Protein backbone atom coordinates (compact mmCIF):
# COMPACT_ATOMS: atom_id res chain seq x y z
CA UNK A 1 0.00 0.00 0.00
CA UNK A 2 2.74 2.46 0.90
CA UNK A 3 4.68 1.72 -2.28
CA UNK A 4 1.55 2.11 -4.41
CA UNK A 5 0.64 5.41 -2.74
CA UNK A 6 4.12 6.82 -3.29
CA UNK A 7 4.07 5.74 -6.94
CA UNK A 8 0.74 7.50 -7.55
CA UNK A 9 1.75 10.62 -5.64
CA UNK A 10 5.10 10.86 -7.42
CA UNK A 11 3.43 10.75 -10.83
CA UNK A 12 1.08 13.55 -9.78
CA UNK A 13 3.89 15.70 -8.39
CA UNK A 14 5.94 15.23 -11.56
CA UNK A 15 2.97 16.59 -13.53
CA UNK A 16 2.99 19.79 -11.44
CA UNK A 17 6.32 21.01 -12.81
CA UNK A 18 4.81 23.43 -15.32
CA UNK A 19 5.07 27.21 -14.79
CA UNK A 20 7.31 27.04 -11.73
CA UNK A 21 10.07 29.42 -10.74
CA UNK A 22 13.56 27.87 -10.53
CA UNK A 23 13.61 27.91 -6.70
CA UNK A 24 10.14 26.30 -6.66
CA UNK A 25 11.20 23.63 -9.16
CA UNK A 26 14.21 22.83 -6.98
CA UNK A 27 11.84 22.09 -4.11
CA UNK A 28 9.67 19.87 -6.31
CA UNK A 29 12.79 17.99 -7.45
CA UNK A 30 13.80 17.55 -3.80
CA UNK A 31 10.33 16.20 -3.02
CA UNK A 32 10.44 13.75 -5.93
CA UNK A 33 13.88 12.50 -4.85
CA UNK A 34 12.57 12.01 -1.31
CA UNK A 35 9.58 10.01 -2.59
CA UNK A 36 11.83 7.87 -4.80
CA UNK A 37 13.99 7.08 -1.78
CA UNK A 38 11.00 6.23 0.41
CA UNK A 39 9.48 4.04 -2.32
CA UNK A 40 12.73 2.09 -2.65
CA UNK A 41 12.72 1.54 1.12
CA UNK A 42 9.08 0.43 1.03
CA UNK A 43 9.83 -1.99 -1.83
CA UNK A 44 12.71 -3.49 0.16
CA UNK A 45 10.48 -3.98 3.20
CA UNK A 46 7.85 -5.63 1.02
CA UNK A 47 10.38 -7.98 -0.59
CA UNK A 48 11.96 -8.80 2.77
CA UNK A 49 8.56 -9.53 4.30
CA UNK A 50 7.46 -11.70 1.39
CA UNK A 51 10.67 -13.73 1.43
CA UNK A 52 10.31 -14.48 5.14
CA UNK A 53 6.54 -14.95 5.28
CA UNK A 54 5.86 -16.95 2.12
CA UNK A 55 7.49 -20.27 3.12
CA UNK A 56 5.39 -20.45 6.31
CA UNK A 57 2.25 -19.48 4.38
CA UNK A 58 2.99 -22.13 1.73
CA UNK A 59 3.32 -24.83 4.40
CA UNK A 60 -0.02 -23.82 5.92
CA UNK A 61 -1.75 -23.91 2.54
CA UNK A 62 -0.33 -27.33 1.67
CA UNK A 63 -1.42 -28.72 5.02
CA UNK A 64 -4.94 -27.28 4.89
CA UNK A 65 -5.62 -28.12 1.22
CA UNK A 66 -4.34 -31.69 1.45
CA UNK A 67 -7.85 -32.82 2.52
CA UNK A 68 -11.39 -31.48 2.69
CA UNK A 69 -14.43 -32.43 4.80
CA UNK A 70 -17.69 -33.73 3.30
CA UNK A 71 -21.01 -33.13 5.08
CA UNK A 72 -23.61 -35.88 4.72
CA UNK A 73 -27.22 -34.92 5.49
CA UNK A 74 -29.28 -37.87 6.76
CA UNK A 75 -32.63 -36.07 6.77
CA UNK A 76 -34.49 -34.54 3.85
CA UNK A 77 -32.31 -31.99 2.03
CA UNK A 78 -33.23 -28.36 2.41
CA UNK A 79 -33.96 -26.57 -0.86
CA UNK A 80 -30.99 -24.52 -2.07
CA UNK A 81 -31.33 -20.76 -2.18
CA UNK A 82 -31.72 -19.21 -5.60
CA UNK A 83 -28.89 -16.94 -6.72
CA UNK A 84 -31.27 -14.00 -6.97
CA UNK A 85 -32.25 -14.33 -3.32
CA UNK A 86 -28.63 -14.42 -2.18
CA UNK A 87 -27.64 -11.47 -4.39
CA UNK A 88 -30.61 -9.46 -3.14
CA UNK A 89 -29.69 -10.00 0.51
CA UNK A 90 -26.07 -9.03 -0.01
CA UNK A 91 -27.02 -6.06 -2.20
CA UNK A 92 -29.41 -4.67 0.42
CA UNK A 93 -26.76 -5.03 3.11
CA UNK A 94 -24.10 -3.31 1.00
CA UNK A 95 -26.33 -0.44 -0.13
CA UNK A 96 -27.36 0.20 3.47
CA UNK A 97 -23.67 0.41 4.34
CA UNK A 98 -22.93 2.74 1.43
CA UNK A 99 -25.73 5.07 2.47
CA UNK A 100 -24.49 5.06 6.06
CA UNK A 101 -20.84 5.75 5.16
CA UNK A 102 -21.66 8.48 2.64
CA UNK A 103 -24.03 10.09 5.11
CA UNK A 104 -21.18 10.43 7.57
CA UNK A 105 -18.94 12.31 5.11
CA UNK A 106 -19.43 16.01 5.87
CA UNK A 107 -15.96 17.40 5.15
CA UNK A 108 -12.69 16.49 3.46
CA UNK A 109 -11.33 15.47 6.86
CA UNK A 110 -13.79 12.54 7.15
CA UNK A 111 -11.21 10.20 5.69
CA UNK A 112 -12.18 6.89 7.29
CA UNK A 113 -15.87 7.11 6.32
CA UNK A 114 -15.04 8.21 2.77
CA UNK A 115 -12.61 5.30 2.41
CA UNK A 116 -15.22 2.86 3.75
CA UNK A 117 -17.75 4.23 1.25
CA UNK A 118 -15.27 3.67 -1.58
CA UNK A 119 -14.70 0.03 -0.59
CA UNK A 120 -18.45 -0.56 -0.29
CA UNK A 121 -19.16 1.03 -3.69
CA UNK A 122 -16.51 -1.23 -5.23
CA UNK A 123 -18.11 -4.34 -3.71
CA UNK A 124 -21.56 -3.34 -5.00
CA UNK A 125 -20.12 -2.84 -8.48
CA UNK A 126 -18.41 -6.22 -8.41
CA UNK A 127 -21.66 -7.83 -7.26
CA UNK A 128 -23.73 -6.28 -10.07
CA UNK A 129 -21.32 -6.60 -12.99
CA UNK A 130 -22.05 -10.32 -13.72
CA UNK A 131 -25.77 -9.49 -14.09
CA UNK A 132 -25.53 -6.50 -16.46
CA UNK A 133 -27.02 -8.49 -19.36
CA UNK A 134 -29.94 -9.82 -17.27
CA UNK A 135 -30.94 -6.68 -15.34
CA UNK A 136 -32.11 -3.63 -17.34
CA UNK A 137 -30.46 -0.39 -16.24
CA UNK A 138 -27.65 -2.15 -14.41
CA UNK A 139 -25.02 -1.05 -16.92
CA UNK A 140 -25.57 2.64 -16.18
CA UNK A 141 -25.61 1.97 -12.45
CA UNK A 142 -22.30 0.12 -12.66
CA UNK A 143 -20.75 3.08 -14.49
CA UNK A 144 -22.03 5.49 -11.81
CA UNK A 145 -20.61 3.27 -9.08
CA UNK A 146 -17.26 3.17 -10.86
CA UNK A 147 -17.27 6.98 -11.13
CA UNK A 148 -18.07 7.24 -7.42
CA UNK A 149 -15.32 4.77 -6.61
CA UNK A 150 -12.78 6.76 -8.68
CA UNK A 151 -13.87 10.04 -7.09
CA UNK A 152 -13.59 8.68 -3.55
CA UNK A 153 -10.23 7.15 -4.49
CA UNK A 154 -8.99 10.54 -5.67
CA UNK A 155 -10.16 12.10 -2.42
CA UNK A 156 -8.39 9.36 -0.46
CA UNK A 157 -5.15 9.99 -2.38
CA UNK A 158 -5.39 13.70 -1.53
CA UNK A 159 -5.88 12.93 2.15
CA UNK A 160 -2.98 10.48 2.28
CA UNK A 161 -0.65 12.75 0.32
CA UNK A 162 -1.44 15.71 2.58
CA UNK A 163 0.18 13.76 5.44
CA UNK A 164 3.14 12.97 3.19
CA UNK A 165 3.63 16.66 2.39
CA UNK A 166 3.46 17.58 6.06
CA UNK A 167 6.20 15.07 6.86
CA UNK A 168 8.27 16.36 3.94
CA UNK A 169 7.94 19.95 5.17
CA UNK A 170 9.15 18.95 8.63
CA UNK A 171 12.10 17.02 7.15
CA UNK A 172 13.05 19.98 4.96
CA UNK A 173 12.93 22.34 7.94
CA UNK A 174 15.16 20.05 10.02
CA UNK A 175 17.59 19.71 7.11
CA UNK A 176 17.84 23.49 6.70
CA UNK A 177 18.23 24.03 10.45
CA UNK A 178 21.12 21.57 10.59
CA UNK A 179 22.78 23.20 7.62
CA UNK A 180 22.44 26.66 9.21
CA UNK A 181 23.86 25.30 12.47
CA UNK A 182 26.93 23.91 10.69
CA UNK A 183 27.49 27.22 8.95
CA UNK A 184 27.16 29.21 12.18
CA UNK A 185 29.47 26.97 14.17
CA UNK A 186 32.05 26.29 11.47
CA UNK A 187 35.60 27.06 12.63
CA UNK A 188 36.81 27.66 9.13
CA UNK A 189 35.43 29.97 6.46
CA UNK A 190 33.48 28.24 3.67
CA UNK A 191 35.41 27.33 0.59
CA UNK A 192 35.38 29.66 -2.36
CA UNK A 193 32.15 29.50 -4.31
CA UNK A 194 30.31 27.51 -1.66
CA UNK A 195 27.85 30.30 -0.91
CA UNK A 196 26.82 30.81 -4.52
CA UNK A 197 26.21 27.10 -4.98
CA UNK A 198 23.99 26.81 -1.92
CA UNK A 199 20.95 24.54 -2.48
CA UNK A 200 17.54 26.20 -2.69
CA UNK A 201 15.06 25.91 0.16
CA UNK A 202 12.84 22.94 -0.80
CA UNK A 203 9.94 24.32 1.21
CA UNK A 204 9.07 26.78 -1.56
CA UNK A 205 8.30 23.89 -3.92
CA UNK A 206 6.46 21.94 -1.24
CA UNK A 207 4.19 24.93 -0.57
CA UNK A 208 3.30 25.17 -4.26
CA UNK A 209 2.49 21.45 -4.43
CA UNK A 210 0.44 21.70 -1.22
CA UNK A 211 -1.62 24.56 -2.67
CA UNK A 212 -2.41 22.59 -5.81
CA UNK A 213 -3.24 19.52 -3.74
CA UNK A 214 -5.65 21.59 -1.66
CA UNK A 215 -7.39 22.80 -4.84
CA UNK A 216 -7.58 19.21 -6.09
CA UNK A 217 -9.16 18.09 -2.83
CA UNK A 218 -11.76 20.88 -2.85
CA UNK A 219 -12.73 20.05 -6.44
CA UNK A 220 -13.14 16.37 -5.62
CA UNK A 221 -15.22 17.09 -2.53
CA UNK A 222 -17.51 19.53 -4.39
CA UNK A 223 -18.10 16.87 -7.03
CA UNK A 224 -18.79 14.31 -4.31
CA UNK A 225 -21.34 16.64 -2.70
CA UNK A 226 -23.14 17.12 -6.01
Secondary structure as GFF3:
##gff-version 3
##sequence-region A 1 226
A	DSSP	alpha_helix	2	14	.	.	.	ID=ss1
A	DSSP	alpha_helix	22	64	.	.	.	ID=ss2
A	DSSP	alpha_helix	83	103	.	.	.	ID=ss3
A	DSSP	alpha_helix	111	129	.	.	.	ID=ss4
A	DSSP	alpha_helix	138	185	.	.	.	ID=ss5
A	DSSP	alpha_helix	203	225	.	.	.	ID=ss6
###
